[in-house]
Each structure stands twice: as structure tokens, then as C-alpha cells.
Amino acid sequence: MQIINPATEEVIQEIAEDSPEAILKKFQLVKDGQPVWAAVPLAERIACIEKFYAFLDENKDELAETLTMEVGKPLQQSYNELNGARKRLEYFIKNSARWLAEEWITEEDATREKIVYEPLGVIANISAWNYPYLVGVNVFVPALIGGNGVLYKPSEYATLTGLHIQRLLYRAGIPENVFQVIIGKGTAGQALLELPLHGYFFTGSYRTGRYIAEHTASKLVPVQLELGGKDPLYVMDDVEDVDSVAAAALDGAVYNNGQSCCAVERIYVHEKIYDKFIAAFVAKAKKLVIGDPLDKATEIGPLSRKEQIGFLTQQVADAEENGGKLLLGGGALQQQGYFFQPTVVVNANHKMKLMTEESFGPVIGIQKVKDDTEAVELMKDTPYGLTAAVYSKNFDRAEAVMKQMDTGTVYWNCCDRVSAGLPWSGRKSSGLGATLSYQGIRAFVQPKAYHLRG
Ligand code: NDP
């Protein structure tokens, strides 16, 4: 398997993919190691994660550089991702003991009752490339703390990062027979579906997620899916500082080259401030620094996958055919690497794929609305349900919109953010189950009810 730098199109490294036999061997190794790991006291398991936390910081320069070279993420954003991952680790380190402790329901009665939380067993963590640290730690960290064995399949586009993670976890004391990286493409992920695992935790596209759910259904084990989105942002007419709202919306749309699950993917603006908002938005988008992602000043790097250039080009063409007006960008940069220009289409409408299909790139459609009712109708017109954002001075008015969203997350005067203390979940085609928060700790254990007499 070739690891290609999307900024230069050069091969960084060639790596052998795991064969189905090798994957089976890794499974057997972890299957034997997991019960031993589950018997290790919780405090010791957490202590390993504390060391991993420290190593992420100690090795941040090397880790950030690898991430940037492998997925094209601007270097500063690679550092930000590592910091974000450490914040999530802090949450798990601080809170896991509380949520995994046995719970007495009745201690005094003739029949005493308690709940004990036991690990699921050996789980698959099939992961995406866009935030390999963030979406990885959401799963393998609480899974390991909970006493599970983990077969971690990074995306083929984030393989080197997956191997760094493995190396640092081993150094932190996680045994080799508890955590194994599975190297390969979709076929390696497919091989995991054939194994008798005790849970499947997937981050990626709706299409693959649905396939995994269908192919593991008969196992009757937990399946969690963190999938894509088409997240709307609505700017009401009462916002005081249109300029800063435009800056926030732009950042939400293009951060990580627009390749975030909760990126702002479509914008609705009240007609009273539409022109002002667009002027501010485009002025800021024009100033974005595109270029070498290893340069710390760069804000827009290359897309991670070459195919995405054709996909985005078609979305823009379709938008123009359906009445959209292109104010900025519209295509790939004519140079080495998978660079796509920041692209702004106004006069957007829902006939356009740009407003209905996940774009996953630095491309945004902006549509004018006459009131909150029309905005809500359009925001809800999607099969996805990950996040939705509202900008307004008036909380009551914003809350009335947020309550109507069928999404796992809603934002008031912010967007494109995830907090370790809150459940991260998608509804409808955006997923199933939750990671992070106490729910993301409990997701990796199963309750056992004790009825005790005597
Ligand atoms: P994919 O669905 O293409 O891939 C996700 C993972 O599944 C990869 O490791 C992939 O391997 C693997 N895979 C592919 N085919 C199979 C199969 N048949 N069986 C088992 N595993 C398989 O998604 P992307 O990696 O392209 O990620 C982008 C998507 O992820 C976007 O839609 C984004 O919105 C979503 N996402 C959602 C998040 C959330 O929290 N809701 C967070 C981050 C991303 P390989 O890549 O090697 O082919």
C-alpha cells in the first residue's frame, strides 16, 4: 500500500497490508489478552492512558508533521488536533472511574441489588482519516479503560498516524495483546466484519456505515456509527456583528479544508442582512492562505483524496446549472497536489447537490431566507442529523429553531465544535449511538445486574 502526500503527490512510504490470515492472528492474540487486561485494576488501566496523554505532547512535533504529510491538514491544525485529543483524554482520565464503578441500587433490603459494568470483549474501531486522533481517541481510549481489547483499523489515508498511536500506546504500557492496528484498505475493514467481535465502532461515510450495520446485524452486538452530515447554519437578521458571524461561519466551513463531519455545509441568511453577510464572507474567504500545509501560516491545504476534486467540481457545476452564482473559486488549483480553491456559491437553493449532498471540501452554498419558518424548513430538509447552528442576539428565538432540529447537536452563536463532556451523536443518516461524555464511557461496557440474598 502506498502512502501518498496529497500536497506533493509523492509516495511517502510503502507498507504491506495485513492479509486476512494476519488479521485473524491479531484477533486471536487480542482475544487471549483481553480477559487478562480486564482483570488489571481500573486505576492501572487509567494510568497507562495518562502516560499516553503525556507522550502525545512530548512527541507532538513528529506526530503533527506525519499527520500533515499524510492527510494534508495545515500544520497548525494538526497541532490543534493533538491538543484537542489530549483534552478528551483528560475527560476520560478524570471521569471514567465514576461511570465504571459498581452501583448499589438497594444495600439494605433482604435482596440487595447492584449493577456492575463489564467490558464488551474485543471490539473493532474502524476509523476515518479526517481527524484520526480525535475520532480514534473517542473509541479506543474509553474501550481500553473499560477493559476491552481493540482491533484498530485506521483509514488507509491515516495509516502512519495509526502506527504512531500504536507505538505510543505500547510505550504507555498497553500490552500488545490488547491493542492491534489493522493495516489496509476497505478490504481489511471488511475482514473485521467476518470475525466474531463483541462490538463495532465505526467513523466514516453513511454508505460504509450502513453496510457495516447490515453485515454485522446478525451478530447481535453493539454497533455504533458516527457518519457524515450536511450541517446547516442560519444567520438571523438581529445579529449585531455581521462581520464576526461571517468569520465564524467561514471558519466552520473551511477548517480542515472543509473535511470535518460537523463542518458548516450550507448557510441560510435572513434577507435583511443577506447582502451584508455575503460581502463580509467573500472578503474573508479571499484572504485565506492556500499552500504548503507544512507552513504554519497556511489555512487551506490540499484535499486528502484526489477523487474529491472531481466530486466537488461536479457539485459546483450542478449548482451553477441550477441558478447558483459563483463568487469565488470553483475548481482545483493548477499545480501539483490535490488543492481545491475556497469556493462560494450564492443564490443557492435545494435543487442543488451542493445544498443536499455532503461536500467535504472548502465549498459552501449560501441561500437567502425570508423568515425563521422558511429557515427551519430548509435546515430540516436533509437525510442527515449531525449538527445545526443558529446565530442570533435573541436566545428565545434561537432556541425555538434549535428545538425543531432533528440533530444530535445544536449550537447557538457557535458552530463546528465538539466537547468531551457532551455526547457526540448523529441522528438519521448521521449515525447511531454516542461517543464522549459519560455515555461514551458506558458505551464500551455492559451492565450485569446482581440480585443478592444472604
Ligand atoms: P469511509 O466510509 O470511506 O471509510 C471509513 C473507514 O471504513 C475506513 O477505515 C475505511 O477503510 C473503512 N472501510 C471501507 N470499506 C469498508 C468495509 N466494506 N468494511 C469495513 N470497513 C470499511 O469514510 P472516510 O474515511 O472517507 O471518512 C469520511 C466520512 O466520515 C465523512 O462522511 C465524514 O462526515 C465522516 N465522519 C464522521 C464523523 C462523526 O463524528 N460523525 C467524524 C469524522 C468523519 P479505507 O479508508 O482504508 O478504505
Residues whose N, C-alpha, C, O or C-beta is under 5 A from the ligand:
A	BS01	NDP	I126 S127 A128 W129 V135 K153 P154 S155 E156 Y157 G184 K185 G186 G189 Q190 T203 G204 S205 Y206 T208 E226 L227 G228 G229 S260 C261 S430
